[in-house]
């Protein structure tokens, strides 16, 4: 499974991602960004699948604020 890092989200909001809603994910430079809906855990799983199409192999996924 690819790594999903949360430091950008945590730095901006001051808390870890959790709850239900529309979640933004992208690459480190935020040149590729997409959204997943659901609980954070569900959205994270969907983001890993979507990243296979959107990001080169091995590029880290970031949860974005």
Secondary structure, DSSP 8 states (H G I E B T S, - for coil): ---EE-HHHHHHHSS---SEEEEEEE-TTSSSEEEEEEEHHHHHHHHHHHHHHHS-TT--EEEE-
